[in-house]
């Protein structure tokens, strides 16, 4: 038998491991996204399972199939058999961010599940449009905005939304969570091999899920409910009805722009990483594929953007070629249509998936500090702070909602504190980007650019683009708002801008 047509045992296991890692990474994101909406905001699960997941799967399927074709084309052009396709899947930080910052608050405000779904589609549409535009200028944006400003808010999401909140899920089911945590950290962080070279992530998912159901049916889990094993055929349907909600969704443009830019910048970095590993893909092909696959998903009911994943060299070391992206794209597409993907989402407990998100969150944190110049580490830390306000409001909102309390019923001091947290939380991604950039410029003695960042904050504050005084985070004309809080904060930013210009002696001179 021809050696080129024979898959060795090593390459078979490598391809299998790569497929399982990419497949479960996507499934895990969908599980956590669903859990956030259902258990945090009481959103109806039916729309998630039969509409959002199949629509999102369309984007994954299209993107992975295009990346597979690009790998085959590169293999034919170079004559190398070990070409590895770029991995593509759901962008975890933005998916979690959309759940917490867009769809959850929208459902709480409207109690309209259909409208909330359309707002999610509209937000994804705006992200896709931003990505298509940015793909032509991504290199320029990367040179203008400091790395600390770009990655700092993402680090905050990684530490708090992907790290701290999943840790709560682990402690809610301590036995399940700790067993899974140990296996996943062993496989992904220490790189230790399990007996028989079994994939650590797969073993963790199967064992953790088995323990969950054993404890649940034994009466040891208070929140346990027997799962439904029904699979519903859900064919994604093309629709443009969500475009009617664009005017109402424009307030979420402050979330769409940073997320779109960040994934494009990530795509540039990941393409360069693949080039250094030996696979020289055209950057524009990689970026436009992720942009159009995100845009396409919106028209089929999707609410989560796709992006090339970090770790192409790791997949290459596994021995993966283009089969793993082909299998991931096809299986996610088929499984979503027949209802198997939704079955996975409803069967696998949150405590089992939580350690994977903690690992991802730590990797995002590591990247933010490692890729930024060492002197800019305070800027990364500063850009994390607005995310803390968002985390506090998320947890506080669950308690207040359960008690039927509203901010106006709180004592005056607590009302003021709640208003401050709301303003600090609204637009937290863009706020973190500007704060981190401002401090990075200041550290480099580029006082004028730092002052410009502060002045931009002042203008954006007036219109609620950041620090919106409205609980929903919506935009407004400043003279139509009865509160003076936005004026006071805008004046504060202008004062800071003046200080940066007047009190810094050595301006616009890079640190030696």
C-alpha positions as CSV (number, residue, x, y, z in Angstrom):
1,X,0.0,0.0,0.0
2,X,1.3,3.5,-0.9
3,X,2.8,5.2,2.2
4,X,1.2,8.5,1.2
5,X,-2.2,6.9,1.4
6,X,-1.6,5.1,4.6
7,X,-2.5,7.0,7.9
8,X,0.0,6.0,10.5
9,X,-1.2,5.3,14.1
10,X,0.6,8.4,15.3
11,X,-1.0,10.7,12.7
12,X,-4.4,9.0,13.2
13,X,-4.3,9.8,17.0
14,X,-2.9,13.2,16.3
15,X,-5.7,14.0,13.8
16,X,-8.3,12.5,16.3
17,X,-6.9,14.5,19.2
18,X,-6.9,17.7,17.2
19,X,-10.5,17.1,16.1
20,X,-11.7,16.4,19.6
21,X,-10.0,19.5,21.0
22,X,-11.5,21.7,18.3
23,X,-14.9,20.1,18.4
24,X,-15.3,20.2,22.2
25,X,-13.9,23.7,22.4
26,X,-16.8,24.8,20.2
27,X,-19.4,22.6,22.0
28,X,-18.1,23.9,25.4
29,X,-18.6,27.5,24.4
30,X,-22.1,26.7,23.3
31,X,-22.8,25.0,26.6
32,X,-21.6,27.8,28.7
33,X,-23.3,30.4,26.5
34,X,-26.6,28.5,26.9
35,X,-26.1,28.1,30.6
36,X,-25.5,31.9,31.1
37,X,-28.7,32.8,29.3
38,X,-30.9,30.0,30.8
39,X,-29.6,30.0,34.4
40,X,-28.5,33.6,34.9
41,X,-31.2,35.4,32.9
42,X,-34.0,32.7,32.7
43,X,-34.0,32.9,28.9
44,X,-36.1,30.1,27.3
45,X,-33.8,27.2,26.2
46,X,-35.9,26.2,23.2
47,X,-34.8,29.2,21.1
48,X,-31.2,28.6,22.0
49,X,-31.3,25.0,21.1
50,X,-33.4,25.1,17.9
51,X,-32.4,28.5,16.5
52,X,-29.3,30.1,17.9
53,X,-27.1,26.9,17.9
54,X,-28.0,25.8,14.4
55,X,-27.5,29.3,13.1
56,X,-24.1,29.6,14.8
57,X,-23.1,26.2,13.5
58,X,-23.6,27.5,9.9
59,X,-20.8,30.0,10.5
60,X,-18.5,27.3,12.0
61,X,-19.2,24.9,9.2
62,X,-18.6,27.5,6.4
63,X,-15.4,28.8,8.1
64,X,-13.8,25.4,8.7
65,X,-14.6,24.1,5.2
66,X,-13.0,27.2,3.7
67,X,-9.9,26.8,5.9
68,X,-9.8,23.1,4.9
69,X,-9.8,24.2,1.2
70,X,-7.1,26.7,1.9
71,X,-4.9,24.0,3.5
72,X,-5.5,21.6,0.6
73,X,-4.6,24.4,-1.9
74,X,-1.4,25.2,0.1
75,X,-0.5,21.5,0.1
76,X,-0.9,21.3,-3.6
77,X,1.1,24.5,-4.2
78,X,4.0,23.5,-1.9
79,X,4.0,19.8,-2.4
80,X,4.2,19.3,1.4
81,X,2.0,16.6,3.0
82,X,2.2,17.9,6.5
83,X,0.3,21.2,5.9
84,X,-2.0,21.9,8.9
85,X,-5.3,23.8,8.4
86,X,-5.9,26.9,10.5
87,X,-8.3,26.0,13.3
88,X,-11.6,28.0,13.4
89,X,-14.4,28.1,15.9
90,X,-16.6,30.2,18.0
91,X,-14.7,33.1,19.7
92,X,-15.1,32.4,23.4
93,X,-14.5,35.9,24.9
94,X,-17.0,37.7,22.6
95,X,-19.6,34.9,22.9
96,X,-19.5,35.1,26.7
97,X,-19.4,38.9,26.5
98,X,-22.5,39.0,24.2
99,X,-24.3,36.7,26.6
100,X,-23.5,38.9,29.7
101,X,-23.5,42.3,28.1
102,X,-26.0,42.2,25.2
103,X,-28.5,39.4,25.2
104,X,-28.9,38.9,29.0
105,X,-29.6,42.6,29.7
106,X,-31.8,42.9,26.6
107,X,-34.0,40.0,27.8
108,X,-34.2,41.4,31.3
109,X,-35.3,44.8,29.9
110,X,-37.8,43.5,27.4
111,X,-38.9,40.0,28.5
112,X,-39.2,39.3,24.8
113,X,-37.2,36.2,23.8
114,X,-37.8,36.7,20.0
115,X,-36.7,40.3,20.2
116,X,-33.6,39.4,22.3
117,X,-32.6,36.7,19.7
118,X,-32.9,39.3,16.9
119,X,-30.8,41.8,18.9
120,X,-28.1,39.1,19.2
121,X,-28.3,38.4,15.4
122,X,-28.1,42.2,14.7
123,X,-25.1,42.5,17.0
124,X,-23.4,39.6,15.2
125,X,-24.2,41.3,11.9
126,X,-22.5,44.5,13.1
127,X,-19.5,42.5,14.3
128,X,-19.2,40.8,10.9
129,X,-19.4,44.2,9.1
130,X,-16.7,45.6,11.4
131,X,-14.5,42.6,10.7
132,X,-14.9,42.9,6.9
133,X,-13.9,46.6,7.1
134,X,-11.1,46.0,9.6
135,X,-9.6,43.1,7.7
136,X,-8.3,45.7,5.2
137,X,-6.8,47.9,7.9
138,X,-6.0,45.4,10.7
139,X,-2.3,45.9,10.4
140,X,-2.7,49.7,10.7
141,X,-5.0,49.4,13.7
142,X,-2.5,47.0,15.3
143,X,0.3,49.6,14.9
144,X,-1.8,52.5,16.2
145,X,-3.4,51.0,19.3
146,X,-1.0,49.7,22.0
147,X,-1.2,46.0,22.6
148,X,-2.0,46.6,26.2
149,X,-5.2,48.5,25.1
150,X,-6.2,45.8,22.7
151,X,-5.6,42.8,24.9
152,X,-6.3,44.3,28.3
153,X,-10.1,44.2,28.2
154,X,-9.8,40.6,26.8
155,X,-7.6,39.7,29.8
156,X,-10.3,41.0,32.1
157,X,-12.9,38.9,30.4
158,X,-10.5,35.9,30.6
159,X,-9.8,36.3,34.3
160,X,-13.3,37.2,35.5
161,X,-15.9,36.0,33.1
162,X,-14.0,32.9,31.9
163,X,-12.1,32.3,35.1
164,X,-14.0,33.4,38.2
165,X,-17.6,32.6,37.1
166,X,-16.7,29.1,35.9
167,X,-15.0,28.5,39.3
168,X,-18.3,29.1,40.9
169,X,-19.8,26.3,38.7
170,X,-17.0,24.0,39.8
171,X,-17.7,24.6,43.5
172,X,-21.4,24.2,42.9
173,X,-20.6,20.6,42.0
174,X,-17.3,20.1,43.8
175,X,-16.8,16.4,43.1
176,X,-17.6,16.7,39.4
177,X,-15.7,20.0,39.0
178,X,-12.5,18.9,40.8
179,X,-12.2,15.6,39.0
180,X,-12.6,17.4,35.6
181,X,-10.4,20.2,36.7
182,X,-7.6,17.8,37.6
183,X,-7.8,15.9,34.3
184,X,-8.1,18.9,32.0
185,X,-5.3,20.8,33.8
186,X,-3.1,17.7,33.6
187,X,-3.8,17.3,29.9
188,X,-3.6,20.9,28.9
189,X,-1.2,22.6,31.3
190,X,1.3,19.9,32.4
191,X,1.0,18.0,29.1
192,X,1.1,14.6,30.9
193,X,0.0,11.6,28.9
194,X,-3.0,9.5,30.2
195,X,-2.7,5.7,30.1
196,X,-3.1,4.5,26.6
197,X,-2.5,8.0,25.2
198,X,-6.2,8.7,25.7
199,X,-7.3,12.3,25.0
200,X,-7.4,14.0,28.3
201,X,-10.2,16.4,27.4
202,X,-12.4,13.6,26.1
203,X,-11.8,11.5,29.3
204,X,-12.6,14.5,31.5
205,X,-15.9,15.2,29.7
206,X,-17.0,11.5,29.8
207,X,-16.0,10.8,33.4
208,X,-17.2,14.2,34.7
209,X,-20.6,13.8,33.0
210,X,-20.9,10.2,34.3
211,X,-20.2,11.4,37.9
212,X,-22.7,14.2,37.5
213,X,-25.5,11.9,36.6
214,X,-24.6,9.3,39.2
215,X,-24.7,12.0,41.9
216,X,-27.8,13.6,40.4
217,X,-29.9,10.4,40.3
218,X,-28.6,9.6,43.7
219,X,-30.1,12.8,45.1
220,X,-26.8,14.5,46.0
221,X,-27.2,17.5,43.6
222,X,-30.0,19.9,44.7
223,X,-30.3,21.6,41.2
224,X,-30.3,18.3,39.2
225,X,-33.0,17.7,36.7
226,X,-33.2,14.6,34.5
227,X,-32.2,15.6,30.9
228,X,-34.5,15.2,27.9
229,X,-33.0,12.9,25.4
230,X,-35.1,14.1,22.5
231,X,-33.4,15.4,19.4
232,X,-35.3,18.0,17.4
233,X,-34.6,18.4,13.7
234,X,-33.7,22.1,13.3
235,X,-32.7,23.2,9.8
236,X,-31.2,26.7,9.9
237,X,-33.5,29.2,8.0
238,X,-32.2,32.2,6.2
239,X,-33.9,35.4,7.5
240,X,-33.4,39.2,7.3
241,X,-36.1,40.0,9.9
242,X,-33.5,40.8,12.5
243,X,-32.4,43.8,10.4
244,X,-35.5,45.6,11.7
245,X,-33.9,45.6,15.2
246,X,-30.7,47.4,14.0
247,X,-31.9,50.8,15.2
248,X,-32.6,49.3,18.6
249,X,-29.3,47.4,18.6
250,X,-27.1,50.3,17.6
251,X,-26.3,50.8,21.3
252,X,-24.3,47.5,21.2
253,X,-22.0,48.9,18.5
254,X,-19.6,49.8,21.3
255,X,-19.3,46.0,22.0
256,X,-19.3,45.0,18.3
257,X,-16.5,47.3,17.3
258,X,-13.9,46.1,19.9
259,X,-14.8,42.5,19.5
260,X,-14.5,42.7,15.7
261,X,-11.2,44.5,15.9
262,X,-9.8,42.1,18.5
263,X,-10.6,39.0,16.5
264,X,-9.1,40.5,13.3
265,X,-5.9,41.4,15.2
266,X,-6.0,37.9,16.7
267,X,-6.3,36.5,13.1
268,X,-3.3,38.5,12.0
269,X,-1.2,37.1,14.9
270,X,-2.5,33.6,14.4
271,X,-1.6,33.7,10.7
272,X,1.9,34.9,11.5
273,X,2.1,32.1,14.1
274,X,1.2,29.5,11.4
275,X,3.8,31.0,9.0
276,X,6.5,30.6,11.6
277,X,5.3,27.0,12.1
278,X,5.8,26.4,8.3
279,X,2.3,27.0,6.9
280,X,2.4,30.4,5.0
281,X,-1.3,31.4,4.5
282,X,-2.3,34.6,2.9
283,X,-3.4,36.9,5.8
284,X,-6.3,38.4,3.8
285,X,-7.8,35.0,3.0
286,X,-7.8,34.1,6.7
287,X,-9.3,37.4,7.8
288,X,-12.0,37.6,5.2
289,X,-13.0,34.0,5.8
290,X,-13.6,34.6,9.5
291,X,-15.4,37.9,8.7
292,X,-17.8,36.4,6.2
293,X,-18.5,33.2,8.2
294,X,-19.5,35.4,11.1
295,X,-21.7,37.6,8.8
296,X,-23.3,34.5,7.2
297,X,-24.2,33.0,10.6
298,X,-26.2,36.1,11.5
299,X,-28.5,35.6,8.6
300,X,-29.2,32.0,9.7
301,X,-30.0,32.8,13.4
302,X,-26.5,32.7,14.8
303,X,-25.4,35.0,17.6
304,X,-21.7,34.1,18.1
305,X,-18.8,35.1,15.8
306,X,-16.2,32.8,14.4
307,X,-12.4,33.3,14.6
308,X,-9.2,31.5,13.9
309,X,-8.1,29.9,17.1
310,X,-4.8,30.4,18.9
311,X,-2.7,27.3,18.7
312,X,-2.0,26.4,15.1
313,X,1.5,25.2,16.0
314,X,0.0,23.0,18.8
315,X,-2.3,21.3,16.3
316,X,0.6,20.9,13.9
317,X,2.7,19.2,16.7
318,X,-0.3,16.8,17.2
319,X,0.2,15.6,13.6
320,X,-3.1,17.2,12.3
321,X,-3.5,18.1,8.7
322,X,-6.7,19.3,7.1
323,X,-8.9,16.4,8.2
324,X,-9.6,17.7,11.6
325,X,-11.1,21.0,10.4
326,X,-13.1,19.1,7.7
327,X,-14.5,16.8,10.3
328,X,-15.2,19.6,12.8
329,X,-17.0,21.7,10.2
330,X,-19.1,18.8,8.8
331,X,-20.0,17.2,12.2
332,X,-20.9,20.5,13.8
333,X,-23.1,21.3,10.8
334,X,-24.8,17.9,10.7
335,X,-25.1,17.5,14.5
336,X,-26.8,20.9,14.8
337,X,-29.4,20.1,12.1
338,X,-30.4,16.7,13.5
339,X,-30.4,18.0,17.1
340,X,-27.3,16.1,18.3
341,X,-25.4,19.3,19.0
342,X,-28.2,20.6,21.1
343,X,-28.4,17.2,22.9
344,X,-24.7,17.6,23.8
345,X,-25.4,21.1,25.1
346,X,-28.2,19.9,27.3
347,X,-26.4,16.7,28.5
348,X,-22.9,17.9,29.4
349,X,-23.0,19.7,32.8
350,X,-21.5,23.2,33.3
351,X,-19.1,21.9,36.0
352,X,-17.5,19.7,33.4
353,X,-16.9,22.4,30.9
354,X,-15.9,25.1,33.4
355,X,-12.3,24.0,33.7
356,X,-11.8,24.3,29.9
357,X,-13.0,28.0,30.2
358,X,-10.6,28.6,33.1
359,X,-7.7,27.3,31.0
360,X,-8.8,29.5,28.1
361,X,-9.1,32.5,30.5
362,X,-5.6,31.9,31.8
363,X,-4.2,31.7,28.3
364,X,-5.8,35.0,27.4
365,X,-4.4,36.6,30.5
366,X,-0.9,35.2,29.8
367,X,-1.1,36.4,26.2
368,X,-2.1,39.9,27.2
369,X,0.8,40.4,29.6
370,X,3.4,38.5,27.5
371,X,2.6,40.2,24.2
372,X,2.6,43.7,25.8
373,X,5.9,45.4,26.6
374,X,6.9,44.7,30.2
375,X,6.6,48.4,31.0
376,X,3.0,48.4,29.9
377,X,1.8,45.8,32.4
378,X,0.2,48.5,34.6
379,X,-1.8,49.5,31.5
380,X,-3.1,45.9,31.0
381,X,-4.1,45.8,34.7
382,X,-5.9,49.2,34.4
383,X,-7.9,48.0,31.4
384,X,-9.2,45.0,33.5
385,X,-10.9,47.2,36.1
386,X,-14.1,48.0,34.1
387,X,-14.7,44.3,33.7
388,X,-14.8,43.9,37.5
389,X,-17.7,46.4,37.6
390,X,-19.5,44.3,35.0
391,X,-18.9,41.1,37.0
392,X,-20.2,42.7,40.3
393,X,-23.4,43.9,38.5
394,X,-23.9,40.5,37.0
395,X,-23.8,38.8,40.4
396,X,-25.7,41.6,42.1
397,X,-28.4,41.6,39.5
398,X,-29.1,37.9,40.2
399,X,-29.6,38.5,43.9
400,X,-31.7,41.7,43.4
401,X,-33.8,40.0,40.7
402,X,-34.5,37.1,43.0
403,X,-35.6,39.4,45.8
404,X,-37.6,41.7,43.6
405,X,-35.5,44.7,44.6
406,X,-34.8,47.7,42.3
407,X,-32.1,50.3,42.7
408,X,-34.5,53.0,43.6
409,X,-35.5,51.0,46.8
410,X,-31.9,51.0,48.0
411,X,-30.6,53.5,50.6
412,X,-29.2,56.7,49.0
413,X,-25.6,55.7,49.4
414,X,-26.2,52.3,47.8
415,X,-28.2,54.0,45.0
416,X,-25.1,56.2,44.2
417,X,-22.8,53.2,44.4
418,X,-25.1,51.2,42.0
419,X,-25.2,54.1,39.6
420,X,-21.4,54.3,39.6
421,X,-21.1,50.6,39.0
422,X,-23.6,50.8,36.1
423,X,-21.7,53.7,34.5
424,X,-18.3,51.9,35.0
425,X,-19.7,48.7,33.6
426,X,-21.5,50.0,30.5
427,X,-19.2,49.9,27.5
428,X,-16.6,48.2,29.6
429,X,-14.7,46.7,26.6
430,X,-14.2,50.1,24.8
431,X,-13.5,51.8,28.2
432,X,-10.8,49.2,28.9
433,X,-9.3,49.7,25.5
434,X,-9.1,53.5,25.9
435,X,-7.8,53.3,29.5
436,X,-5.1,50.8,28.6
437,X,-4.0,52.8,25.6
438,X,-4.0,56.1,27.5
439,X,-1.7,54.6,30.2
440,X,0.5,52.9,27.7
441,X,1.0,56.1,25.8
442,X,1.7,57.9,29.1
443,X,4.3,55.3,30.1
444,X,6.0,55.9,26.8
445,X,6.0,59.7,27.4
446,X,3.6,60.2,24.5
447,X,1.5,62.7,26.5
448,X,-0.4,64.1,23.6
449,X,-1.7,60.7,22.6
450,X,-2.6,59.9,26.2
451,X,-4.5,63.3,26.4
452,X,-6.2,62.4,23.1
453,X,-7.5,59.1,24.6
454,X,-8.9,61.0,27.6
455,X,-10.6,63.5,25.4
456,X,-12.1,60.7,23.3
457,X,-13.4,59.2,26.6
458,X,-15.0,62.6,27.4
459,X,-16.9,62.8,24.1
460,X,-18.0,59.2,24.2
461,X,-19.2,59.6,27.7
462,X,-21.6,62.4,26.7
463,X,-23.5,60.2,24.4
464,X,-23.4,57.0,26.5
465,X,-21.1,55.2,24.2
466,X,-19.1,54.4,27.3
467,X,-20.3,55.0,30.9
468,X,-24.0,55.2,29.9
469,X,-26.1,56.3,32.8
470,X,-29.0,54.1,31.5
471,X,-29.2,50.6,33.1
472,X,-29.6,49.1,29.7
473,X,-26.5,50.8,28.4
474,X,-28.3,52.5,25.6
475,X,-27.0,55.6,23.7
476,X,-28.6,59.0,24.0
477,X,-28.3,62.7,23.3
478,X,-26.8,64.3,26.4
479,X,-29.4,67.1,26.7
480,X,-32.2,64.7,26.9
481,X,-31.0,63.0,30.0
482,X,-32.2,64.5,33.4
483,X,-29.1,63.3,35.3
484,X,-25.9,65.4,35.3
485,X,-23.7,62.4,36.0
486,X,-22.6,62.1,32.4
487,X,-21.7,65.8,32.2
488,X,-19.6,65.6,35.4
489,X,-17.7,62.5,34.1
490,X,-17.1,64.2,30.7
491,X,-15.7,67.2,32.5
492,X,-13.5,64.9,34.6
493,X,-12.0,63.3,31.5
494,X,-11.4,66.8,30.0
495,X,-9.6,67.9,33.2
496,X,-7.4,64.7,33.0
497,X,-6.7,65.5,29.4
498,X,-5.6,69.0,30.3
499,X,-3.4,67.7,33.1
500,X,-1.7,65.3,30.8
501,X,-0.9,68.1,28.4
502,X,0.2,70.7,30.9
503,X,2.0,68.8,33.6
504,X,4.1,66.4,31.5
505,X,7.4,68.0,30.6
506,X,8.8,65.5,28.2
507,X,6.0,64.8,25.7
508,X,5.9,62.6,22.7
509,X,9.4,61.2,23.4
510,X,9.6,57.4,23.6
511,X,11.2,55.9,26.7
512,X,14.8,54.9,26.1
